[in-house]
Amino acid sequence: MESNEFYTALSKLPSTYNFDVDGRSITGEVTRGAARGSTVNPVTAVAYRHTGEVYGTNKRETLKAGKALGLTREFTSHLYNATTGVSNRGNTQVVRGKIRSALGD
């Protein structure tokens, strides 16, 4: 999966994923289905939608979810840093903006 395919898949997530943008962090929750109540980030949400496997929201699980989607390790790290609000400079800020645009926030 390419980066633009990831953003497209993120924008097409159904309403069963409820995302909250709190300042610099982006977290979500699954509201229906077998994984109801699970906390997700954008990478793990798309991975759950495509693979059916629930991943955690820490960096190791996010990298595992990115690998399952076919994303590069570097791109997945950028996504993780953008969703956790590690910094507000450079590429992290750009990626966070693209995620927010894909989520419609």
HELIX and SHEET records of a PDB file:
HELIX    1   1 SER A    3  SER A   11  1                                   9    
HELIX    2   2 PRO A   42  THR A   51  1                                  10    
HELIX    3   3 LYS A   59  LEU A   69  1                                  11    
HELIX    4   4 ARG A   73  THR A   84  1                                  12    
HELIX    5   5 GLY A   90  LEU A  103  1                                  14    
SHEET    1   A 3 TYR A  17  ASP A  22  0                                        
SHEET    2   A 3 SER A  25  VAL A  30 -1                                        
SHEET    3   A 3 THR A  39  VAL A  40 -1                                        
END                                                                             
